Amino acid sequence: MVNNDVSPLPLGRRELLALIAALMALMALGIDMLLPAFDDIRVAYGLAEDSSAPGQLITVYFIGLAVAQLFFGPLTDWYGRKPIIFIGIFIFIIGSIGSALAPNFATLLVLRFVWGIGAAGTRVVAVAVVRDCFEGSQMAKAMSEVMAVFVLVPVIAPTFGAGLIAIFPWESIFWFSAVFAVGMSFWSLRLPETLKPEYKTRFSWASTKKGYARVCRTRVTAFYTLSSVCLQAVFVMYLSSSERIISDILGRGDQFPIIFGVVAIMFGITALINGKIVMALGIQKLLFGASLFLVFSSTVLLVATMVKGGSPGFWLFIPILAVVLSTFMFIMPNLNSAALFPMGDIAGTAGAFTSAIRMSLGAAIGGVMNSVIEESLTPFAVGVVCMAVLTTLTIFVAGDPEPERNHLPN
């Protein structure tokens, strides 16, 4: 249940989860609104029409997001959750405004990295607050509900971004992100401090390194984190290549925001369903079943792609891909939640460390896979299958997370 004893301004469960989702949406906003502007960015910075360079704006954002979490995580355990929100939002605003003013593509990449650093602050706090307020399957259910709201961003953002750049210069999407961040800073004033006083740690890199080591030594946490790396790699590859796949390879450029949004709606639906199923089946059974289905559906995607010589039709490729990606919502929220079961006393540090590993390695792997996608979709489908198999293997090796739920170190 929500801990309402730590603040004179307690939030109800709905508002708390909505606020957490909105804080996480800051991270997604910096990605999804940008996708329709890739063509304008190519023109503005003199890139080739078929250049994959704009995809680097997604990769460096994720790298900044990943690296910064290694610092923000311990800071949330040292100083509490609320101060980190405002530090993160401040850096987020600097990155977004700086990106709007970037004179060249190299500078834009640097500022996107800074932008990712800012987004890391709100991302770390969001996960830590969920772990502070919920336990076990309730935590997985809460995370699923957060993801169901959070997923509205990729539904709305590309269309909204396309609308903005149809009226204003493409840089307007960066200015809007900054304004949204300012609004979030005011809403965050209502958030109570959720870090329990007994879990508050002193400023010490030694204790932080000890926490990182504990994450690596804990079987469930370590292997579930590796599983999430594989899923993150596919997600990064999809985000980086979606504009090229839908617009250039499948020839549906005018419909890109709609297609991207429909796939995202399926994310939201499956996230809500996951919140119901995980309470009935438990995390382990759901993870086992969903991961096996992921291998099956991704294999179907590969076969359908190869049968058509790497150029499947739109109505064959996209529906199967939507099923594959939607299956992530039966896996990722549960992986993230279960990985933190044994880490309640260092939720900020552990959540940040596992997220940093997931996002940095996922961005690197996904970036490499994206770079080999040209005119054929076979490399994309092969990458999805490989990551699905690795996800399933690591989930089965990790075992049952439930015995670890209430474990805290002596």
N, C-alpha and C positions, 0 to 999 in steps of 0.2 A: 504494500500500500504506500501511498505518498506520505512522506514525512513532512508534516505541516508544523512541527514544533520548533523549527529553526528560524522562522521568520514571522514578523508581525503582519506580513502581507502574503498569506499562504495562497497558493493557486489551487484551483480545482483540477482534477485529473485531466479533463478535456483541454483546459487552457494550458496546462503544463506540457502535455504531449504536442499540442499545436505549436507552442513556443519552441520546443525542442526541434520539431520538424522544420519550422521557419529558420532556426539557426543553421540547421543542416542544409536548408535550401540556399543559403548564401553561397555555400560551396558549389552547388549545382548551377546556380545562376551564372557563375563565372564561366561555365562551360557551355550550357545549352543555348543561351542567348547568342553566343558567338557563332554557332554553326552556320546560320544562314548568311553570315557576312564573309565567309571564306572567299567567295568570288571577288567581292569588293576589296578585300585585303590583298589578294593577288594583284589586282589592278593598282591599288594605292602604293604598293611597295615594289612594283615592277617585276613580279614573279610570273613564271610561265603559266599559261591557262590551265594546264593539267598538273601543276606543281602540287606535291604532297606536303610542302613546307608549312602551310597553315595548320596541319595536324600537329606540328611541333608545339603550337600554342597550347594544345591540350596536354601534351606530354610534360612540358616544363612546369605547367600549373600543378599537375599531380606530383611532380618531384618536389616542388616547393611545399606543397601540402604535406607530403610524407616527411621530409627532413624536419620541418618546423615542429611536427608533433612530438619529436624526441625531446624537445625543450618545453613545449607547452604542457605535455603530460605531467612531468614532475612539478611544474609550477602550479598546476591545479591542486596537487596534493600538498604543496607547501603553503600556498596562500589562499586556497579556496577556489571555487568555480567562478564566482562572479567577476573578479578582477580580470581574469583571462578573457572573458567575453569582450570586454571593452578594449583591451589591448589588441585582440584579434581584429575586431571591427575597425579600429583606427588604421591598422596596417592594410586591411582590406580596402579601405577607402583610398589610401595613398596609392596602392597598386592599380586600382581601377581608374582613378583620375590620371595617374601617370601613363597608363596604357592609352588613354584617349589622346594624350598629347605626344606620344612617341614619334620621333622624327624619322625613324627607320625601323626595319624589321628586327634587326639585332637588338635594338633598345626595347622594342615591344616584347621580345622573348624574355629579357631580363625583368621587365616590369610584370610580366605574367608570372614569373617565378615569385616575385614579391607579393603579388596578389594571392598566389597559392599559400604563401606563408600566413597571410592574414586569415584566409579561410580555415587554416588549420586550427586556429584558436577556438573558433566557434564549434568546429567539428569535434574537437577533443572534449569540450565542455558538454556538448550534447550527449555524447556516449557516456561520459562519467556521471551525469545527472541521472540517466536511465538506470545505470548500475547502482547509484545511491538509493534510488527510490523503489526499485523492484528487485525481486529475486526469482531464480528458477524459471519455470515456464511462464510465470507472470512477466518476467523481464523479456522473454522472447515474444510474448504477445504484445507487450508495450512497444517493442522495437518494430514489430510488424505494423502496428497502427501508425507509428511515426513514419515508416517507410511508405505507407499507403498515402499519407498526406504529402510527404516529401516528393513522391513520384509525380505529383501534379506539376512540378517545375518543368520537367522535360516534355510534359503535355502542352503546357502553355507557352513556355519560354521561346522555343523556336518560332512559333507563329507570331508572338508578340515582338520578337527581335526582327523578324521579316517585316512586320508592320512599321516598326520604328525606322528601319533603314529605307523603307519605301517613301517616307515623309522627310526624314532628317538624314544627315550624314551618318555613315556606318558607325562612327565613334560614339553616337548617341547611346548605343547599347552599354558602353562603359560608364557613361554619365548616369544612366538609369540605375545601374548596379550600385553606384556610390550613394545615390539618393535612397535606395532600398536599404542599404546598410545603415544609414543614419536613422531611418525609421525603426530598424531592429534594435538599435542601441536604446531607444526610448522604451520599447516594449520590454526589453530585458531588465529594466529597472524593477519590474514586478516579480522577477524570479527570486525566490528565497535562496539563501546559501544552503546547499544540500549536503556538503561535506560534514560528516560527523566529527565532532571535536576530537574524539579518541583516535580517529584515523588521520588526523592532521600531522604531517611529518615536518621535521626541521629541514632547513636548507642544507642539503648534503648530497654531493655527487656520488659519494660512496654508497649511500642508501639507494640512490637512483640506479646505479650499476648493479647493486644487489637485486633490485626489483627486476631489471632487465634479465639478469641471470636466472631469476626464478621463473620468468616467463619461458625461457628457453628450456629449463629443466622439467617443467610441468608438461607431461605428455599430451593431455587434452588440449591445452592452450597452444602448444607448439605446433601440433599437427593440424589443428583446426585453422590456425593462422596460415600454414602452408596451403591448405585447401582454398582459403579465401584469396591467396595470391593468384592462383590459377583462374578463378572467376574474375578477379580484377583485371587480369591480362586480357581476357576476352572483352570485357566491358570497355577498356581503353581502346582496344583495336576497333571495336564497333563505333565508339564515339569519334575516333580520329578518321575513320574511313566512311562513315555513314553518308556524308554529303557526296563523296565521289561515287559510292556504290549506287545510291538512289538516283543521283542526278546524271552521272556520266555513263556508268555501266548499264543501269536499268532504264535510263532515259526518262526519268520522272522528276526532273528538276523542279518544275512548277509546283509539284505536290509534296516536295520534301518536308515542309513543316507538318503537314497533315499526316503523312506516313509515319514520321518520327513520333508524332504525338499519339497516334493509335497504338503503336508498339508500347509506348510508355503507359498508356491506359491499361494495357494488359498487365504491366508490372504492378500497377496499383490494385487491380482486381485480385491477382494471385497473392499479393502481400496481405490483403484482408482475409483471404481464404486461409492463408498460412496461420494467421493469428487464431483462427478457430481450430484448425486441425492440430496445431502443436499442443493445445490444451488437452485434446482428446487422445492423441497417440504418444505424446512425449517427443522430446527432441531427437533422441537417437533413432527411433523407428522412422520418423519423418525424413531425417537426413539420409538414412540408408536408402529408402524408397525413392526419394527425389533425385539423389545422385545417380542411381541406376537408370532412372528415366531420362536424366540429362545425357548420359552416354548413348542411350537408344535414340533419342530425338536428334542429337548432333550427328550421329551416324547416318540417319535418314537424310539430314541436310547435306552431308558429304556425298552420299550416293546420288541424290537428286542433282547435285551440282556437276558431278563427274559424268553422269549419263548425258548431260546436255553440253559436254565439252567445256565446262567452266563458265558457260553463259546461260544459266537457267532463266526462264521467263520470270517476270515480276510476280505473277500470281502463284508461282511455284516456290520461289526462293523466300520471299518476305513472310508469308504465313508460317512456313516451317521455322524460319529464323525467330519469328515472334514467339513461337512456342518454346524454342530453346532458351531464349533470353528470359522469358517469363518464369521458367523453371528456377531461375536464379533466386527468385523471391521466396521459394520454398527451402532455400539453402543458405544464402548469405546472411539474413537476419539471425537465423538460428546458429550459424557458425560463430558470428560475432558475439552473440549472447553467451553461448556455451563456453567459448574460450575464456570468458571472464568469470565463470562460476567460482574458480578457486582464488580470485584476485580481488575480492570485495574490499580489502583494507588498502589496496594500492590501485584502485580502479582507474584513476587518472593516468598514472604512470603506465600500467599494463595496457590500458585501452589505447593510449597514444603509441606505445611501442609496437603493439600488434598491428595497429592501423598504418604506422609508418612502414613496417615491413611489407604489408599488403600493397600499399599504394606505390612505394618506390620500386619494388620488384615487379609489380603488376604493370606499372607505367613503362618500365624498361622492356619487359617482354612484349607487352602490347604494342609499344612503339616499333620494335623490330618486326613484329608480324605485320603491322600496318605498312611498313616500308616495302614489303614484297608484293603488295596487292597492286596490280596494274590494270590490265584489261580482263583478266580472268578472276573468277571468284573462288577457284579451287584452293589457292593458298589460305584464304579466309576460312573456308570450311575445314580444311586440314587442321588449322590452328585451333579451331573450336573443339574438334574431336580430341586432339591431344590434351588440351587443358581439361576437358570433361573427364577423360580417363584418369588423369593425375588427381583431379579433385576427388573422384570416387575412391581411389586407392588410399589417399591420405585420410579420408573420413573413416574408412574401415580400419585402418591402422590405429587411429586415435582412440577408438573404443567408446564406451559409455561415459558421458560427461556428468550424469546425475550424481554418482557417489562423490564427485568433487564439489558439488554445489555449495555446501556449507563449510567446506574446508578453509581454514585460515591457519597460517603458520604459528607455531608456538613462539 
